């Protein structure tokens, strides 16, 4: 099926750390058994969706997701560090509950030894500058990647997106306007 040009976003599949309540950050992470099943479902959902290229975070959990979902599909895959989760610095691998208390404080102030949410937005914005507006692409990233897209493409306030709970679903879709992306309906 050929669908219109645009950007489809999916998160990496469920990890062992996700199941344990750990915020992996810039650590690699490993998919859980359920995560590997979900990666297969992602591939089944997206292979016939008109996707012309997959751009994914280079962190191990995203790479594993892509390999399971698109192995043998012939769809070009590009790994890109700019699509990584926020770097929690000294708090990479900390309990999610600890980081949830920090989010509102880290919009412009970096995590010790890491990044701020605004730093993450800048990385994702740089990625978007180089994306072809004539293709339908799939981006596989992390919570902070999606929040950056919501801020950049939906125009949502960064302070709002980073303080609300992450609401997983099978994909978010953004369509392109003449010079930038424009928010679209869920994929």
Buried (B, 14 or more C-beta within 10 A) or exposed (E): EEBEBBBBBBBBBBBBBBEEEBBBBBBBBBBBEBBBBBBBEBBEBBBEBBBBBBBBBBBBBBBBBBBBBBEEBEBEBEBBEBBBBBBBBEBBBBEBEEBEEBBEEBBEEBBEEBBBBBBBBBBBBEBBEEBEBEBBBBBBBBBBBBBBBBBBBBEBEBEEBBEEEEEEEEBBBBBBEEEEBEBBEEB
